[in-house]
């Protein structure tokens, strides 16, 4: 039986990761040139986080009786 070539598999995996990283960087640069927000950010009309005062208590933080 043939011996697996782990170095080839590792190199192929590294090249795939490098290619993906370069494509992501290129997309970010293109978006920055066009003035488009990142995907992770909230849309312009919606707040990114809840207010610090916390007028509304979410079910996760509300005290349970």
Secondary structure as GFF3:
##gff-version 3
##sequence-region A 1 65
A	DSSP	alpha_helix	6	34	.	.	.	ID=ss1
###
